[in-house]
């Protein structure tokens, strides 16, 4: 399981030109899932995202987590994070999990984050065409992969 997270002042996702979700200060998570991923990957990544100290303390040092600041979270599915680009110029998505495997893990990620965060958790819609807009804060952008825990 792979995420790109961005510390944001605000973010918005528009789903198929209709429904829109937004957050204020917090983290935007783009979430990619592969067939080898399990609930253990969900647990590790949710805890890492919520507790990663990427927000400034009173001295301007990144020493506070999303939990510490009661920030908001947005989770958007992003199968293209699993792209293989070693051969040729057209990305291959063979590592991306199918819907039957991905959707339960995506939903588990959201449910666990919502339970632990006790703050707003906004989402995209799995498999839908979405537009994401954000105001990156810093900018701070971090890539995490549950297969690289150590």
C-alpha positions as CSV (number, residue, x, y, z in Angstrom):
1,X,0.0,0.0,0.0
2,X,1.4,3.3,-1.0
3,X,0.4,6.9,-0.1
4,X,1.5,10.3,-1.1
5,X,0.5,12.8,1.6
6,X,0.4,16.5,1.4
7,X,0.1,18.9,4.2
8,X,-2.6,21.3,3.2
9,X,-4.2,24.5,4.3
10,X,-7.3,23.3,2.4
11,X,-8.2,20.7,-0.2
12,X,-11.3,19.9,-2.2
13,X,-12.3,16.9,-4.3
14,X,-15.1,17.1,-6.9
15,X,-16.5,13.8,-7.8
16,X,-17.8,13.4,-11.4
17,X,-18.6,17.1,-11.6
18,X,-21.3,16.8,-8.9
19,X,-20.5,16.0,-5.3
20,X,-17.8,17.9,-3.6
21,X,-15.9,17.3,-0.3
22,X,-13.5,19.7,1.3
23,X,-11.2,20.0,4.3
24,X,-9.3,22.9,6.0
25,X,-5.9,22.5,7.6
26,X,-4.8,18.9,7.5
27,X,-3.5,16.2,5.2
28,X,-4.6,15.1,1.8
29,X,-3.8,11.4,1.2
30,X,-3.6,9.8,-2.2
31,X,-3.9,6.1,-1.6
32,X,-2.7,3.3,-3.9
33,X,-3.4,-0.4,-3.2
34,X,-1.8,-3.5,-4.6
35,X,-2.8,-7.1,-4.5
36,X,-0.3,-8.0,-1.8
37,X,-1.8,-5.5,0.6
38,X,-3.7,-6.6,3.8
39,X,-5.3,-5.0,6.8
40,X,-1.9,-5.0,8.4
41,X,-0.8,-2.5,5.7
42,X,-3.9,-0.4,6.5
43,X,-3.2,-0.3,10.2
44,X,0.5,0.6,9.7
45,X,-0.2,3.4,7.2
46,X,-3.2,5.0,9.0
47,X,-1.1,5.1,12.2
48,X,1.8,6.6,10.4
49,X,-0.2,9.2,8.6
50,X,-2.1,10.3,11.7
51,X,1.0,10.5,13.9
52,X,3.6,11.8,11.4
53,X,5.0,15.0,12.9
54,X,4.8,17.4,10.0
55,X,3.0,20.3,11.5
56,X,4.8,23.3,13.1
57,X,4.9,23.7,16.8
58,X,5.1,27.2,18.5
59,X,8.8,27.4,17.5
60,X,8.2,26.7,13.8
61,X,9.6,23.2,14.0
62,X,7.7,20.3,12.4
63,X,7.0,18.6,15.7
64,X,3.2,18.1,15.8
65,X,1.0,15.4,14.2
66,X,-2.4,15.7,12.6
67,X,-3.8,14.2,15.9
68,X,-2.0,16.9,17.9
69,X,-3.5,19.8,15.9
70,X,-7.0,18.2,15.5
71,X,-6.5,18.6,11.7
72,X,-8.7,17.2,9.0
73,X,-8.0,14.4,6.6
74,X,-9.0,13.8,3.0
75,X,-8.5,10.3,1.5
76,X,-8.6,9.8,-2.3
77,X,-8.0,6.5,-4.1
78,X,-5.2,6.7,-6.6
79,X,-4.4,3.5,-8.5
80,X,-1.8,5.3,-10.6
81,X,0.5,5.3,-7.6
82,X,1.1,1.7,-8.3
83,X,2.4,2.4,-11.8
84,X,5.4,0.5,-13.1
85,X,7.5,2.8,-15.4
86,X,10.8,0.8,-16.0
87,X,9.9,-0.4,-19.5
88,X,8.9,2.0,-22.3
89,X,7.0,5.2,-21.8
90,X,3.5,3.9,-21.1
91,X,2.9,3.1,-17.4
92,X,1.7,-0.3,-16.5
93,X,-0.8,-0.7,-13.7
94,X,-0.5,-4.5,-13.3
95,X,0.5,-4.1,-9.6
96,X,-2.7,-2.1,-8.8
97,X,-5.2,-4.3,-7.0
98,X,-8.6,-5.0,-8.6
99,X,-11.8,-3.5,-7.2
100,X,-12.7,-6.6,-5.2
101,X,-9.5,-6.4,-3.2
102,X,-9.1,-2.6,-3.1
103,X,-12.5,-1.4,-2.0
104,X,-12.5,-3.2,1.3
105,X,-9.0,-2.0,2.1
106,X,-9.8,1.6,1.0
107,X,-12.9,1.6,3.2
108,X,-11.0,0.1,6.1
109,X,-8.4,2.9,5.8
110,X,-11.1,5.5,6.0
111,X,-13.0,3.8,8.9
112,X,-9.8,3.4,11.0
113,X,-8.7,7.0,10.3
114,X,-12.2,8.3,11.2
115,X,-12.3,6.3,14.4
116,X,-8.8,7.4,15.5
117,X,-8.8,11.0,14.4
118,X,-12.0,12.2,15.9
119,X,-12.0,15.0,13.4
120,X,-13.3,15.5,9.8
121,X,-12.4,12.7,7.3
122,X,-13.5,13.6,3.8
123,X,-13.2,11.1,0.9
124,X,-13.3,10.8,-2.8
125,X,-15.3,8.1,-4.5
126,X,-13.5,4.9,-5.3
127,X,-13.1,4.5,-9.1
128,X,-14.9,7.7,-10.0
129,X,-13.5,10.5,-12.1
130,X,-12.3,13.2,-9.6
131,X,-10.7,16.6,-9.6
132,X,-8.6,17.4,-6.6
133,X,-7.6,21.0,-5.7
134,X,-5.4,21.9,-2.8
135,X,-3.3,24.6,-1.2
136,X,-0.1,22.8,-0.2
137,X,1.3,24.1,3.0
138,X,5.0,24.4,3.0
139,X,5.0,22.6,0.6
140,X,5.2,19.4,2.5
141,X,4.8,16.2,0.4
142,X,5.8,12.8,1.7
143,X,5.7,9.4,0.0
144,X,5.1,6.3,2.3
145,X,5.0,2.6,1.3
146,X,3.9,-0.1,3.7
147,X,6.3,-2.5,2.1
148,X,9.2,-0.2,3.2
149,X,8.5,-0.2,7.0
150,X,12.0,-0.8,8.1
